Amino acid sequence: MAARPSWRCRVCGAAWPCSPARLSLLGEYREDRVALLVYLATLFCEAAGDLAGHDRLSDRFITWARAR
């Protein structure tokens, strides 16, 4: 999970969700992509307040998780 308000990974320090966090989330929600997207959208809204002025937050939080 992310350390707030920086939204950096508590394990590796990278911008959350980092690659290991993404893989973990995809595994956890493998049967329900919609639930994953709802969860990420909720976190995106919370992060938007903490990270005001940062570009591409939607890519960081949501776009990567859409089905391909």
C-alpha positions, 0 to 999 in steps of 0.5 A: 500500500502507498504511504500517504500523502506522498503516494509512494510504495512503502516497500520500494519507495517508487510512485505507487502503484509500482510494478510489484503493487500492480502485479499484486493488485492484478492477481488479487482482482483477477476475477473482477477487473471492474472491482479493481477499477472501482478501487483504483478510482477511489484511491485516485480521487484520494490521491488527487487531493494529496498530489494536486498539480501532478500530471498523468495521475489517471495513467498512474492509477487507472489506465494501466489496469484497463483490460487490453 
